[in-house]
Amino acid sequence: MVNPPVWRGSTHLYDDVAHLRDGLRSNDDGRFFYGRRGSPTQWSLAEALTEMEPGATGTMLYPSGVAAISCALLAVLRPGDEVLLTDSSYDPSRSFADAFLKRMGITARYYDPLIGSDIASLFRPETKAILMESPGSLTFEVQDVPAICKAAQAAGIVTLLDNTWATSRFFPALAHGVDIAITAATKYIVGHSDVMMGAVTTHDQYWTRLRRTAQQLGQVVSPDDAYLAARGLRTLEVRLRQHETSALQIARWLKDRTEVGLVLHPAMPDCPGHEIWKRDFNGSSGLFSFQLKDANDQSRAAFIDALTLFGIGYSWGGFESLALPVDPQKHRTATKWNASGALVRLNIGLEDPEDLIADLAKAFEYYHSAQS
Ligand SMILES: *Cc1c(COP(=O)(O)O)cnc(C)c1O
């Protein structure tokens, strides 16, 4: 068969007591033990994700991207530690750090996503980890990940990267110095908006700790979900290329509209960190934001409501286009977001980009009526 079967099951039966004891001793993937440790369906997906990340030892799977982020942080932090997070962090990452980690006696401090090697000036003796996200998923600042990792490594600080936007395909994280690469597989890996999943890939130094923490926290994904994620993974390359081409075409079209100010797409010069994107990335995906220069909340809503091919909803990375009003000023503490007007975030799906452009053009007519 081409594909691994869906191995469903909690209990694995052993031939005899000797084999039972042998299973208990071994704690490596690739061997049945008990359902919580997975089956060949999950292992083959984890193995494929590891192979896509040069320098990696292994990958753990989680039931969501948020579970992947929180379990990765829990694997490397202990009470008394401090973690530095980018001010452009995905909001649930902030919430986990500010509420849950705080209760455990771990402090969180936020840094300017454009800080680069100056991050070293923030280091304290208790600073033990840095959680980066590049680009940020609302405002798309591209971080100097290699410079931040170099400074962190010199200070013995572990680096984690939320790499959901690029995936290892467009940004091989470990090869750029990152210790722990996190992906919300819900987005591009799954690709069809039908499964929640997270993945964390790391090298030798942190692999055992990451695996043990996931097992101690009882993290497991269903074989059916793993099967669907593996099916998504097989077309990742062609989907990403189409998302890239269509998103660039639409971003350039938007840039020429008089209503539009900044186009925050890492492959466009407006985007903070665009030069770093050019230096470090192998491509760009389908998610970006743009500024409606003179909009208020109401006229922005009129614009989004007028779209017929773009759905209104959270998440992204699927085959369907989505539009979302985003307000980064609500999620910042270390930096200010001062752009005038209002931001719209687009997930460009796999529809014909000409159809999407026609839909956007029509929405601008509704926007003008709402503005006047
Ligand atoms: C969606 C997302 C996550 C969380 O993934 P879920 O599977 O929805 O929990 C994490 N980071 C980024 C950048 C995301 O966009």
The ligand as a Gaussian input file, in Angstrom:
#p B3LYP/6-31G(d) Opt

LIG

0 1
 C       -3.233000      29.326000      14.586000
 C       -1.897000      29.624000      15.146000
 C       -1.429000      28.943000      16.266000
 C       -2.269000      27.973000      17.038000
 O       -2.680000      26.865000      16.338000
 P       -4.034000      26.105000      16.736000
 O       -3.892000      24.807000      16.035000
 O       -5.149000      26.958000      16.226000
 O       -4.056000      25.957000      18.227000
 C       -0.167000      29.239000      16.715000
 N        0.608000      30.157000      16.109000
 C        0.186000      30.828000      15.030000
 C        1.088000      31.832000      14.397000
 C       -1.082000      30.597000      14.518000
 O       -1.516000      31.296000      13.486000

